[in-house]
């Protein structure tokens, strides 16, 4: 059975400011080599706090199918 779930997706325009990493209660977002933020899909619960915290508005929530 598959179940849809939301995951954060970070756009290419990310400036690696770190606001999203500070806002994520699950620790799912990290700055990769000081260049851009990356989301760990295993930890992301799709709460959207990172997207709300992003001053550049480059984070969106996407629906993905997850095998259950």
PDB file of N, CA, C, O and CB in Angstrom:
ATOM      1  N   UNK A   1       0.850  -1.178   0.000  1.00  0.00           N
ATOM      2  CA  UNK A   1       0.000   0.000   0.000  1.00  0.00           C
ATOM      3  C   UNK A   1       0.897   1.244   0.000  1.00  0.00           C
ATOM      4  O   UNK A   1       1.918   1.283   0.687  1.00  0.00           O
ATOM      5  CB  UNK A   1      -0.968  -0.004   1.232  1.00  0.00           C
ATOM      6  N   UNK A   2       0.511   2.240  -0.765  1.00  0.00           N
ATOM      7  CA  UNK A   2       1.239   3.498  -0.802  1.00  0.00           C
ATOM      8  C   UNK A   2       0.448   4.578  -0.101  1.00  0.00           C
ATOM      9  O   UNK A   2      -0.781   4.610  -0.172  1.00  0.00           O
ATOM     10  CB  UNK A   2       1.543   3.910  -2.239  1.00  0.00           C
ATOM     11  N   UNK A   3       1.143   5.444   0.563  1.00  0.00           N
ATOM     12  CA  UNK A   3       0.513   6.549   1.269  1.00  0.00           C
ATOM     13  C   UNK A   3       1.227   7.837   0.871  1.00  0.00           C
ATOM     14  O   UNK A   3       2.457   7.900   0.873  1.00  0.00           O
ATOM     15  CB  UNK A   3       0.555   6.332   2.819  1.00  0.00           C
ATOM     16  N   UNK A   4       0.454   8.856   0.531  1.00  0.00           N
ATOM     17  CA  UNK A   4       1.047  10.137   0.151  1.00  0.00           C
ATOM     18  C   UNK A   4       1.484  10.882   1.400  1.00  0.00           C
ATOM     19  O   UNK A   4       0.806  10.852   2.427  1.00  0.00           O
ATOM     20  CB  UNK A   4       0.049  10.990  -0.671  1.00  0.00           C
ATOM     21  N   UNK A   5       2.633  11.555   1.301  1.00  0.00           N
ATOM     22  CA  UNK A   5       3.100  12.384   2.406  1.00  0.00           C
ATOM     23  C   UNK A   5       3.810  13.607   1.855  1.00  0.00           C
ATOM     24  O   UNK A   5       4.345  13.591   0.747  1.00  0.00           O
ATOM     25  CB  UNK A   5       4.035  11.588   3.342  1.00  0.00           C
ATOM     26  N   UNK A   6       3.803  14.654   2.640  1.00  0.00           N
ATOM     27  CA  UNK A   6       4.450  15.891   2.228  1.00  0.00           C
ATOM     28  C   UNK A   6       5.911  15.880   2.644  1.00  0.00           C
ATOM     29  O   UNK A   6       6.268  15.407   3.724  1.00  0.00           O
ATOM     30  CB  UNK A   6       3.731  17.108   2.827  1.00  0.00           C
ATOM     31  N   UNK A   7       6.745  16.411   1.763  1.00  0.00           N
ATOM     32  CA  UNK A   7       8.164  16.568   2.040  1.00  0.00           C
ATOM     33  C   UNK A   7       8.601  17.947   1.571  1.00  0.00           C
ATOM     34  O   UNK A   7       8.111  18.459   0.565  1.00  0.00           O
ATOM     35  CB  UNK A   7       9.000  15.453   1.352  1.00  0.00           C
ATOM     36  N   UNK A   8       9.523  18.535   2.308  1.00  0.00           N
ATOM     37  CA  UNK A   8      10.058  19.831   1.908  1.00  0.00           C
ATOM     38  C   UNK A   8      10.997  19.653   0.723  1.00  0.00           C
ATOM     39  O   UNK A   8      11.756  18.687   0.654  1.00  0.00           O
ATOM     40  CB  UNK A   8      10.790  20.513   3.087  1.00  0.00           C
ATOM     41  N   UNK A   9      10.934  20.591  -0.198  1.00  0.00           N
ATOM     42  CA  UNK A   9      11.835  20.607  -1.344  1.00  0.00           C
ATOM     43  C   UNK A   9      12.430  22.004  -1.437  1.00  0.00           C
ATOM     44  O   UNK A   9      11.703  22.996  -1.412  1.00  0.00           O
ATOM     45  CB  UNK A   9      11.093  20.209  -2.672  1.00  0.00           C
ATOM     46  N   UNK A  10      13.744  22.081  -1.543  1.00  0.00           N
ATOM     47  CA  UNK A  10      14.442  23.360  -1.549  1.00  0.00           C
ATOM     48  C   UNK A  10      14.895  23.683  -2.963  1.00  0.00           C
ATOM     49  O   UNK A  10      15.528  22.864  -3.629  1.00  0.00           O
ATOM     50  CB  UNK A  10      15.646  23.339  -0.581  1.00  0.00           C
ATOM     51  N   UNK A  11      14.562  24.891  -3.415  1.00  0.00           N
ATOM     52  CA  UNK A  11      14.896  25.326  -4.765  1.00  0.00           C
ATOM     53  C   UNK A  11      16.361  25.675  -4.939  1.00  0.00           C
ATOM     54  O   UNK A  11      17.095  25.855  -3.968  1.00  0.00           O
ATOM     55  CB  UNK A  11      14.064  26.503  -5.133  1.00  0.00           C
ATOM     56  N   UNK A  12      16.768  25.768  -6.182  1.00  0.00           N
ATOM     57  CA  UNK A  12      18.164  26.083  -6.526  1.00  0.00           C
ATOM     58  C   UNK A  12      18.600  27.472  -6.068  1.00  0.00           C
ATOM     59  O   UNK A  12      19.794  27.749  -5.953  1.00  0.00           O
ATOM     60  CB  UNK A  12      18.359  25.970  -8.019  1.00  0.00           C
ATOM     61  N   UNK A  13      17.636  28.333  -5.812  1.00  0.00           N
ATOM     62  CA  UNK A  13      17.947  29.708  -5.431  1.00  0.00           C
ATOM     63  C   UNK A  13      18.360  29.829  -3.965  1.00  0.00           C
ATOM     64  O   UNK A  13      18.618  30.936  -3.491  1.00  0.00           O
ATOM     65  CB  UNK A  13      16.752  30.597  -5.698  1.00  0.00           C
ATOM     66  N   UNK A  14      18.426  28.724  -3.248  1.00  0.00           N
ATOM     67  CA  UNK A  14      18.799  28.718  -1.827  1.00  0.00           C
ATOM     68  C   UNK A  14      20.152  29.406  -1.638  1.00  0.00           C
ATOM     69  O   UNK A  14      21.097  29.157  -2.388  1.00  0.00           O
ATOM     70  CB  UNK A  14      18.849  27.262  -1.276  1.00  0.00           C
ATOM     71  N   UNK A  15      20.232  30.277  -0.620  1.00  0.00           N
ATOM     72  CA  UNK A  15      21.475  30.990  -0.337  1.00  0.00           C
ATOM     73  C   UNK A  15      22.162  30.468   0.922  1.00  0.00           C
ATOM     74  O   UNK A  15      23.117  31.081   1.402  1.00  0.00           O
ATOM     75  CB  UNK A  15      21.200  32.476  -0.194  1.00  0.00           C
ATOM     76  N   UNK A  16      21.694  29.355   1.458  1.00  0.00           N
ATOM     77  CA  UNK A  16      22.298  28.688   2.617  1.00  0.00           C
ATOM     78  C   UNK A  16      22.395  29.598   3.842  1.00  0.00           C
ATOM     79  O   UNK A  16      23.414  29.623   4.532  1.00  0.00           O
ATOM     80  CB  UNK A  16      23.680  28.181   2.256  1.00  0.00           C
ATOM     81  N   UNK A  17      21.322  30.344   4.100  1.00  0.00           N
ATOM     82  CA  UNK A  17      21.336  31.267   5.244  1.00  0.00           C
ATOM     83  C   UNK A  17      21.172  30.546   6.582  1.00  0.00           C
ATOM     84  O   UNK A  17      21.565  31.073   7.623  1.00  0.00           O
ATOM     85  CB  UNK A  17      20.231  32.301   5.088  1.00  0.00           C
ATOM     86  N   UNK A  18      20.593  29.339   6.559  1.00  0.00           N
ATOM     87  CA  UNK A  18      20.440  28.552   7.774  1.00  0.00           C
ATOM     88  C   UNK A  18      19.141  28.748   8.531  1.00  0.00           C
ATOM     89  O   UNK A  18      18.928  28.091   9.550  1.00  0.00           O
ATOM     90  CB  UNK A  18      21.540  28.852   8.669  1.00  0.00           C
ATOM     91  N   UNK A  19      18.273  29.620   8.072  1.00  0.00           N
ATOM     92  CA  UNK A  19      16.994  29.846   8.758  1.00  0.00           C
ATOM     93  C   UNK A  19      16.159  28.567   8.807  1.00  0.00           C
ATOM     94  O   UNK A  19      15.498  28.292   9.809  1.00  0.00           O
ATOM     95  CB  UNK A  19      16.201  30.963   8.057  1.00  0.00           C
ATOM     96  N   UNK A  20      16.189  27.796   7.738  1.00  0.00           N
ATOM     97  CA  UNK A  20      15.408  26.556   7.681  1.00  0.00           C
ATOM     98  C   UNK A  20      15.945  25.509   8.648  1.00  0.00           C
ATOM     99  O   UNK A  20      15.169  24.790   9.277  1.00  0.00           O
ATOM    100  CB  UNK A  20      15.408  25.995   6.261  1.00  0.00           C
ATOM    101  N   UNK A  21      17.251  25.419   8.772  1.00  0.00           N
ATOM    102  CA  UNK A  21      17.831  24.437   9.685  1.00  0.00           C
ATOM    103  C   UNK A  21      17.454  24.748  11.124  1.00  0.00           C
ATOM    104  O   UNK A  21      17.190  23.844  11.916  1.00  0.00           O
ATOM    105  CB  UNK A  21      19.353  24.398   9.537  1.00  0.00           C
ATOM    106  N   UNK A  22      17.430  26.024  11.454  1.00  0.00           N
ATOM    107  CA  UNK A  22      17.048  26.432  12.810  1.00  0.00           C
ATOM    108  C   UNK A  22      15.565  26.185  13.076  1.00  0.00           C
ATOM    109  O   UNK A  22      15.177  25.917  14.214  1.00  0.00           O
ATOM    110  CB  UNK A  22      17.375  27.911  13.029  1.00  0.00           C
ATOM    111  N   UNK A  23      14.735  26.272  12.041  1.00  0.00           N
ATOM    112  CA  UNK A  23      13.287  26.136  12.205  1.00  0.00           C
ATOM    113  C   UNK A  23      12.812  24.690  12.223  1.00  0.00           C
ATOM    114  O   UNK A  23      11.731  24.407  12.740  1.00  0.00           O
ATOM    115  CB  UNK A  23      12.583  26.871  11.106  1.00  0.00           C
ATOM    116  N   UNK A  24      13.592  23.772  11.672  1.00  0.00           N
ATOM    117  CA  UNK A  24      13.150  22.381  11.545  1.00  0.00           C
ATOM    118  C   UNK A  24      13.212  21.653  12.890  1.00  0.00           C
ATOM    119  O   UNK A  24      14.298  21.470  13.439  1.00  0.00           O
ATOM    120  CB  UNK A  24      14.010  21.643  10.508  1.00  0.00           C
ATOM    121  N   UNK A  25      12.056  21.235  13.430  1.00  0.00           N
ATOM    122  CA  UNK A  25      12.047  20.557  14.723  1.00  0.00           C
ATOM    123  C   UNK A  25      12.579  19.123  14.658  1.00  0.00           C
ATOM    124  O   UNK A  25      12.878  18.527  15.693  1.00  0.00           O
ATOM    125  CB  UNK A  25      10.648  20.545  15.275  1.00  0.00           C
ATOM    126  N   UNK A  26      12.697  18.573  13.462  1.00  0.00           N
ATOM    127  CA  UNK A  26      13.140  17.190  13.300  1.00  0.00           C
ATOM    128  C   UNK A  26      14.621  17.073  12.921  1.00  0.00           C
ATOM    129  O   UNK A  26      15.165  15.970  12.860  1.00  0.00           O
ATOM    130  CB  UNK A  26      12.297  16.510  12.250  1.00  0.00           C
ATOM    131  N   UNK A  27      15.264  18.208  12.668  1.00  0.00           N
ATOM    132  CA  UNK A  27      16.662  18.169  12.249  1.00  0.00           C
ATOM    133  C   UNK A  27      16.837  17.579  10.864  1.00  0.00           C
ATOM    134  O   UNK A  27      17.876  16.994  10.559  1.00  0.00           O
ATOM    135  CB  UNK A  27      17.474  17.380  13.236  1.00  0.00           C
ATOM    136  N   UNK A  28      15.821  17.733  10.023  1.00  0.00           N
ATOM    137  CA  UNK A  28      15.839  17.136   8.693  1.00  0.00           C
ATOM    138  C   UNK A  28      16.544  17.995   7.655  1.00  0.00           C
ATOM    139  O   UNK A  28      16.834  17.512   6.561  1.00  0.00           O
ATOM    140  CB  UNK A  28      14.443  16.868   8.244  1.00  0.00           C
ATOM    141  N   UNK A  29      16.825  19.249   7.969  1.00  0.00           N
ATOM    142  CA  UNK A  29      17.443  20.146   6.996  1.00  0.00           C
ATOM    143  C   UNK A  29      18.858  20.475   7.452  1.00  0.00           C
ATOM    144  O   UNK A  29      19.093  20.801   8.616  1.00  0.00           O
ATOM    145  CB  UNK A  29      16.604  21.444   6.818  1.00  0.00           C
ATOM    146  N   UNK A  30      19.792  20.384   6.514  1.00  0.00           N
ATOM    147  CA  UNK A  30      21.181  20.737   6.829  1.00  0.00           C
ATOM    148  C   UNK A  30      21.768  21.535   5.670  1.00  0.00           C
ATOM    149  O   UNK A  30      21.296  21.452   4.536  1.00  0.00           O
ATOM    150  CB  UNK A  30      22.038  19.460   7.110  1.00  0.00           C
ATOM    151  N   UNK A  31      22.790  22.297   5.973  1.00  0.00           N
ATOM    152  CA  UNK A  31      23.479  23.064   4.934  1.00  0.00           C
ATOM    153  C   UNK A  31      24.567  22.172   4.349  1.00  0.00           C
ATOM    154  O   UNK A  31      25.409  21.649   5.079  1.00  0.00           O
ATOM    155  CB  UNK A  31      24.084  24.404   5.505  1.00  0.00           C
ATOM    156  N   UNK A  32      24.548  22.005   3.057  1.00  0.00           N
ATOM    157  CA  UNK A  32      25.479  21.132   2.363  1.00  0.00           C
ATOM    158  C   UNK A  32      26.641  21.940   1.800  1.00  0.00           C
ATOM    159  O   UNK A  32      26.459  22.711   0.858  1.00  0.00           O
ATOM    160  CB  UNK A  32      24.767  20.363   1.244  1.00  0.00           C
ATOM    161  N   UNK A  33      27.811  21.774   2.356  1.00  0.00           N
ATOM    162  CA  UNK A  33      29.038  22.443   1.900  1.00  0.00           C
ATOM    163  C   UNK A  33      28.922  23.963   1.856  1.00  0.00           C
ATOM    164  O   UNK A  33      29.619  24.616   1.080  1.00  0.00           O
ATOM    165  CB  UNK A  33      29.412  21.938   0.532  1.00  0.00           C
ATOM    166  N   UNK A  34      28.041  24.533   2.689  1.00  0.00           N
ATOM    167  CA  UNK A  34      27.888  25.979   2.736  1.00  0.00           C
ATOM    168  C   UNK A  34      27.280  26.577   1.489  1.00  0.00           C
ATOM    169  O   UNK A  34      27.288  27.796   1.321  1.00  0.00           O
ATOM    170  CB  UNK A  34      29.196  26.605   2.977  1.00  0.00           C
ATOM    171  N   UNK A  35      26.749  25.736   0.606  1.00  0.00           N
ATOM    172  CA  UNK A  35      26.247  26.199  -0.681  1.00  0.00           C
ATOM    173  C   UNK A  35      24.727  26.218  -0.730  1.00  0.00           C
ATOM    174  O   UNK A  35      24.131  27.182  -1.212  1.00  0.00           O
ATOM    175  CB  UNK A  35      26.782  25.325  -1.789  1.00  0.00           C
ATOM    176  N   UNK A  36      24.102  25.166  -0.236  1.00  0.00           N
ATOM    177  CA  UNK A  36      22.649  25.054  -0.286  1.00  0.00           C
ATOM    178  C   UNK A  36      22.164  24.150   0.833  1.00  0.00           C
ATOM    179  O   UNK A  36      22.933  23.375   1.401  1.00  0.00           O
ATOM    180  CB  UNK A  36      22.186  24.518  -1.653  1.00  0.00           C
ATOM    181  N   UNK A  37      20.896  24.257   1.138  1.00  0.00           N
ATOM    182  CA  UNK A  37      20.305  23.388   2.153  1.00  0.00           C
ATOM    183  C   UNK A  37      19.805  22.107   1.495  1.00  0.00           C
ATOM    184  O   UNK A  37      19.398  22.110   0.334  1.00  0.00           O
ATOM    185  CB  UNK A  37      19.148  24.109   2.897  1.00  0.00           C
ATOM    186  N   UNK A  38      19.841  21.026   2.243  1.00  0.00           N
ATOM    187  CA  UNK A  38      19.363  19.724   1.779  1.00  0.00           C
ATOM    188  C   UNK A  38      18.389  19.166   2.806  1.00  0.00           C
ATOM    189  O   UNK A  38      18.544  19.393   4.006  1.00  0.00           O
ATOM    190  CB  UNK A  38      20.549  18.738   1.543  1.00  0.00           C
ATOM    191  N   UNK A  39      17.389  18.438   2.335  1.00  0.00           N
ATOM    192  CA  UNK A  39      16.386  17.837   3.211  1.00  0.00           C
ATOM    193  C   UNK A  39      16.599  16.331   3.262  1.00  0.00           C
ATOM    194  O   UNK A  39      16.738  15.682   2.226  1.00  0.00           O
ATOM    195  CB  UNK A  39      14.948  18.172   2.726  1.00  0.00           C
ATOM    196  N   UNK A  40      16.626  15.782   4.463  1.00  0.00           N
ATOM    197  CA  UNK A  40      16.682  14.330   4.648  1.00  0.00           C
ATOM    198  C   UNK A  40      15.241  13.829   4.631  1.00  0.00           C
ATOM    199  O   UNK A  40      14.485  14.063   5.573  1.00  0.00           O
ATOM    200  CB  UNK A  40      17.425  13.930   5.998  1.00  0.00           C
ATOM    201  N   UNK A  41      14.867  13.143   3.563  1.00  0.00           N
ATOM    202  CA  UNK A  41      13.501  12.662   3.380  1.00  0.00           C
ATOM    203  C   UNK A  41      13.048  11.677   4.434  1.00  0.00           C
ATOM    204  O   UNK A  41      11.847  11.521   4.657  1.00  0.00           O
ATOM    205  CB  UNK A  41      13.371  12.033   2.049  1.00  0.00           C
ATOM    206  N   UNK A  42      13.981  11.010   5.086  1.00  0.00           N
ATOM    207  CA  UNK A  42      13.632  10.065   6.149  1.00  0.00           C
ATOM    208  C   UNK A  42      13.220  10.791   7.423  1.00  0.00           C
ATOM    209  O   UNK A  42      12.426  10.270   8.205  1.00  0.00           O
ATOM    210  CB  UNK A  42      14.809   9.131   6.439  1.00  0.00           C
ATOM    211  N   UNK A  43      13.752  11.985   7.635  1.00  0.00           N
ATOM    212  CA  UNK A  43      13.450  12.744   8.853  1.00  0.00           C
ATOM    213  C   UNK A  43      12.346  13.775   8.671  1.00  0.00           C
ATOM    214  O   UNK A  43      11.667  14.132   9.633  1.00  0.00           O
ATOM    215  CB  UNK A  43      14.688  13.433   9.336  1.00  0.00           C
ATOM    216  N   UNK A  44      12.163  14.255   7.450  1.00  0.00           N
ATOM    217  CA  UNK A  44      11.173  15.304   7.182  1.00  0.00           C
ATOM    218  C   UNK A  44       9.756  14.779   7.413  1.00  0.00           C
ATOM    219  O   UNK A  44       9.378  13.727   6.897  1.00  0.00           O
ATOM    220  CB  UNK A  44      11.317  15.828   5.736  1.00  0.00           C
ATOM    221  N   UNK A  45       8.977  15.533   8.200  1.00  0.00           N
ATOM    222  CA  UNK A  45       7.584  15.158   8.465  1.00  0.00           C
ATOM    223  C   UNK A  45       6.604  16.065   7.721  1.00  0.00           C
ATOM    224  O   UNK A  45       5.391  15.928   7.880  1.00  0.00           O
ATOM    225  CB  UNK A  45       7.301  15.210   9.968  1.00  0.00           C
ATOM    226  N   UNK A  46       7.116  16.982   6.917  1.00  0.00           N
ATOM    227  CA  UNK A  46       6.256  17.837   6.099  1.00  0.00           C
ATOM    228  C   UNK A  46       5.495  18.898   6.869  1.00  0.00           C
ATOM    229  O   UNK A  46       4.407  19.299   6.453  1.00  0.00           O
ATOM    230  CB  UNK A  46       5.290  17.001   5.370  1.00  0.00           C
ATOM    231  N   UNK A  47       6.042  19.360   7.979  1.00  0.00           N
ATOM    232  CA  UNK A  47       5.327  20.337   8.807  1.00  0.00           C
ATOM    233  C   UNK A  47       5.312  21.741   8.201  1.00  0.00           C
ATOM    234  O   UNK A  47       4.430  22.539   8.517  1.00  0.00           O
ATOM    235  CB  UNK A  47       5.953  20.393  10.181  1.00  0.00           C
ATOM    236  N   UNK A  48       6.278  22.047   7.335  1.00  0.00           N
ATOM    237  CA  UNK A  48       6.321  23.338   6.663  1.00  0.00           C
ATOM    238  C   UNK A  48       6.997  24.460   7.424  1.00  0.00           C
ATOM    239  O   UNK A  48       7.023  25.594   6.947  1.00  0.00           O
ATOM    240  CB  UNK A  48       4.970  23.748   6.351  1.00  0.00           C
ATOM    241  N   UNK A  49       7.547  24.172   8.599  1.00  0.00           N
ATOM    242  CA  UNK A  49       8.204  25.228   9.381  1.00  0.00           C
ATOM    243  C   UNK A  49       9.430  25.785   8.670  1.00  0.00           C
ATOM    244  O   UNK A  49       9.730  26.972   8.792  1.00  0.00           O
ATOM    245  CB  UNK A  49       8.605  24.696  10.751  1.00  0.00           C
ATOM    246  N   UNK A  50      10.131  24.949   7.936  1.00  0.00           N
ATOM    247  CA  UNK A  50      11.291  25.422   7.186  1.00  0.00           C
ATOM    248  C   UNK A  50      10.858  26.392   6.092  1.00  0.00           C
ATOM    249  O   UNK A  50      11.506  27.415   5.872  1.00  0.00           O
ATOM    250  CB  UNK A  50      12.062  24.238   6.577  1.00  0.00           C
ATOM    251  N   UNK A  51       9.768  26.073   5.410  1.00  0.00           N
ATOM    252  CA  UNK A  51       9.267  26.935   4.333  1.00  0.00           C
ATOM    253  C   UNK A  51       8.837  28.295   4.868  1.00  0.00           C
ATOM    254  O   UNK A  51       9.086  29.326   4.243  1.00  0.00           O
ATOM    255  CB  UNK A  51       8.092  26.264   3.612  1.00  0.00           C
ATOM    256  N   UNK A  52       8.196  28.289   6.021  1.00  0.00           N
ATOM    257  CA  UNK A  52       7.761  29.550   6.623  1.00  0.00           C
ATOM    258  C   UNK A  52       8.941  30.399   7.061  1.00  0.00           C
ATOM    259  O   UNK A  52       8.865  31.628   7.037  1.00  0.00           O
ATOM    260  CB  UNK A  52       6.853  29.282   7.811  1.00  0.00           C
ATOM    261  N   UNK A  53      10.041  29.752   7.464  1.00  0.00           N
ATOM    262  CA  UNK A  53      11.215  30.463   7.954  1.00  0.00           C
ATOM    263  C   UNK A  53      12.120  30.978   6.841  1.00  0.00           C
ATOM    264  O   UNK A  53      12.977  31.826   7.090  1.00  0.00           O
ATOM    265  CB  UNK A  53      12.001  29.569   8.857  1.00  0.00           C
ATOM    266  N   UNK A  54      11.945  30.484   5.625  1.00  0.00           N
ATOM    267  CA  UNK A  54      12.850  30.835   4.525  1.00  0.00           C
ATOM    268  C   UNK A  54      12.616  32.266   4.037  1.00  0.00           C
ATOM    269  O   UNK A  54      11.549  32.565   3.500  1.00  0.00           O
ATOM    270  CB  UNK A  54      12.673  29.853   3.361  1.00  0.00           C
ATOM    271  N   UNK A  55      13.599  33.156   4.218  1.00  0.00           N
ATOM    272  CA  UNK A  55      13.420  34.545   3.772  1.00  0.00           C
ATOM    273  C   UNK A  55      13.420  34.686   2.250  1.00  0.00           C
ATOM    274  O   UNK A  55      12.910  35.674   1.721  1.00  0.00           O
ATOM    275  CB  UNK A  55      14.514  35.415   4.357  1.00  0.00           C
ATOM    276  N   UNK A  56      13.986  33.713   1.547  1.00  0.00           N
ATOM    277  CA  UNK A  56      14.024  33.761   0.089  1.00  0.00           C
ATOM    278  C   UNK A  56      12.818  33.071  -0.544  1.00  0.00           C
ATOM    279  O   UNK A  56      12.644  33.115  -1.762  1.00  0.00           O
ATOM    280  CB  UNK A  56      15.302  33.123  -0.417  1.00  0.00           C
ATOM    281  N   UNK A  57      11.989  32.435   0.279  1.00  0.00           N
ATOM    282  CA  UNK A  57      10.780  31.736  -0.181  1.00  0.00           C
ATOM    283  C   UNK A  57      11.080  30.718  -1.277  1.00  0.00           C
ATOM    284  O   UNK A  57      10.380  30.666  -2.288  1.00  0.00           O
ATOM    285  CB  UNK A  57       9.758  32.741  -0.689  1.00  0.00           C
ATOM    286  N   UNK A  58      12.124  29.907  -1.076  1.00  0.00           N
ATOM    287  CA  UNK A  58      12.492  28.907  -2.080  1.00  0.00           C
ATOM    288  C   UNK A  58      12.208  27.474  -1.624  1.00  0.00           C
ATOM    289  O   UNK A  58      12.631  26.519  -2.275  1.00  0.00           O
ATOM    290  CB  UNK A  58      13.959  29.046  -2.423  1.00  0.00           C
ATOM    291  N   UNK A  59      11.495  27.326  -0.509  1.00  0.00           N
ATOM    292  CA  UNK A  59      11.152  25.997  -0.021  1.00  0.00           C
ATOM    293  C   UNK A  59       9.663  25.764  -0.221  1.00  0.00           C
ATOM    294  O   UNK A  59       8.834  26.600   0.138  1.00  0.00           O
ATOM    295  CB  UNK A  59      11.541  25.831   1.471  1.00  0.00           C
ATOM    296  N   UNK A  60       9.341  24.622  -0.794  1.00  0.00           N
ATOM    297  CA  UNK A  60       7.945  24.263  -0.993  1.00  0.00           C
ATOM    298  C   UNK A  60       7.721  22.851  -0.460  1.00  0.00           C
ATOM    299  O   UNK A  60       8.663  22.073  -0.302  1.00  0.00           O
ATOM    300  CB  UNK A  60       7.548  24.363  -2.496  1.00  0.00           C
ATOM    301  N   UNK A  61       6.471  22.539  -0.188  1.00  0.00           N
ATOM    302  CA  UNK A  61       6.116  21.188   0.228  1.00  0.00           C
ATOM    303  C   UNK A  61       5.538  20.459  -0.969  1.00  0.00           C
ATOM    304  O   UNK A  61       4.636  20.963  -1.637  1.00  0.00           O
ATOM    305  CB  UNK A  61       5.108  21.201   1.415  1.00  0.00           C
ATOM    306  N   UNK A  62       6.060  19.275  -1.236  1.00  0.00           N
ATOM    307  CA  UNK A  62       5.570  18.476  -2.339  1.00  0.00           C
ATOM    308  C   UNK A  62       5.001  17.173  -1.793  1.00  0.00           C
ATOM    309  O   UNK A  62       5.439  16.681  -0.752  1.00  0.00           O
ATOM    310  CB  UNK A  62       6.692  18.205  -3.367  1.00  0.00           C
ATOM    311  N   UNK A  63       4.039  16.627  -2.491  1.00  0.00           N
ATOM    312  CA  UNK A  63       3.433  15.369  -2.081  1.00  0.00           C
ATOM    313  C   UNK A  63       4.175  14.246  -2.780  1.00  0.00           C
ATOM    314  O   UNK A  63       4.352  14.263  -3.998  1.00  0.00           O
ATOM    315  CB  UNK A  63       1.908  15.332  -2.411  1.00  0.00           C
ATOM    316  N   UNK A  64       4.601  13.283  -2.004  1.00  0.00           N
ATOM    317  CA  UNK A  64       5.301  12.126  -2.538  1.00  0.00           C
ATOM    318  C   UNK A  64       4.620  10.859  -2.071  1.00  0.00           C
ATOM    319  O   UNK A  64       4.060  10.811  -0.976  1.00  0.00           O
ATOM    320  CB  UNK A  64       6.776  12.132  -2.116  1.00  0.00           C
ATOM    321  N   UNK A  65       4.668   9.847  -2.893  1.00  0.00           N
ATOM    322  CA  UNK A  65       4.134   8.542  -2.518  1.00  0.00           C
ATOM    323  C   UNK A  65       5.192   7.821  -1.692  1.00  0.00           C
ATOM    324  O   UNK A  65       6.366   7.789  -2.060  1.00  0.00           O
ATOM    325  CB  UNK A  65       3.731   7.702  -3.781  1.00  0.00           C
ATOM    326  N   UNK A  66       4.772   7.251  -0.587  1.00  0.00           N
ATOM    327  CA  UNK A  66       5.679   6.488   0.264  1.00  0.00           C
ATOM    328  C   UNK A  66       5.128   5.088   0.449  1.00  0.00           C
ATOM    329  O   UNK A  66       3.944   4.924   0.746  1.00  0.00           O
ATOM    330  CB  UNK A  66       5.879   7.184   1.633  1.00  0.00           C
ATOM    331  N   UNK A  67       5.953   4.092   0.282  1.00  0.00           N
ATOM    332  CA  UNK A  67       5.524   2.715   0.483  1.00  0.00           C
ATOM    333  C   UNK A  67       5.324   2.472   1.969  1.00  0.00           C
ATOM    334  O   UNK A  67       6.161   2.846   2.791  1.00  0.00           O
ATOM    335  CB  UNK A  67       6.553   1.716  -0.106  1.00  0.00           C
ATOM    336  N   UNK A  68       4.200   1.839   2.305  1.00  0.00           N
ATOM    337  CA  UNK A  68       3.894   1.574   3.712  1.00  0.00           C
ATOM    338  C   UNK A  68       3.912   0.080   3.951  1.00  0.00           C
ATOM    339  O   UNK A  68       3.680  -0.368   5.074  1.00  0.00           O
ATOM    340  CB  UNK A  68       2.523   2.173   4.113  1.00  0.00           C
TER     341      UNK A  68
END
